[in-house]
Amino acid sequence: MLKRFINIKLHGLRVTKSNLEYEGSLGVDMDILEKAGLHPGELILVANINNGHRFYTYLIAEPKQSGTVSLNGAAARLGEVNDRLIVMSEVLLTPQEIDHYEMKVLKFDPKNSVI
C-alpha cells in the first residue's frame, strides 16, 4: 500500500503579484523551482499563512532571478500581495521507502531568497 507524504516544502514565500484574469495557478521564480526540484505543471498544495486558506493548484514558471510569486486566476481570490505561503508537493511511498524518506524544506526571506 502506498502512503502520501510531503516531498518538498517551500516555507515563507511571499506573494509579489496577483492576477485574477490569468489562466489560474501559482507562479514561482524558475530559479526557486529548480533549487527545490519542482516543475511547471506539478500539482501542489498551498497554505496561506496570513489567512489560513489551503488550496490545490499547479505550478507555472515565472522569470528567473525575479523573486516573483504570483497568485493567478481563481487562486488570486485566496491571498494578497505580501501574504506568506507554504507550498508543498506530495509523493507516494511504499512501506520500504518510508524508512529512508526525508522531506526537503526550503525557507525564504521577505524577498523570496532561500535562507
Number of C-alpha atoms within 10 A of each C-alpha: 6 12 11 11 16 18 17 20 20 20 20 22 27 24 25 20 16 21 16 13 10 13 11 19 22 26 23 25 19 22 17 24 19 12 10 15 11 17 14 15 13 12 16 21 16 22 21 21 17 12 13 12 12 14 13 15 17 17 20 20 20 20 12 14 12 15 21 22 24 26 25 22 17 15 22 20 12 18 22 19 14 15 16 22 24 18 23 21 20 16 12 14 16 11 11 9 12 14 9 7 12 12 12 14 13 18 14 17 12 14 14 23 15 15 8
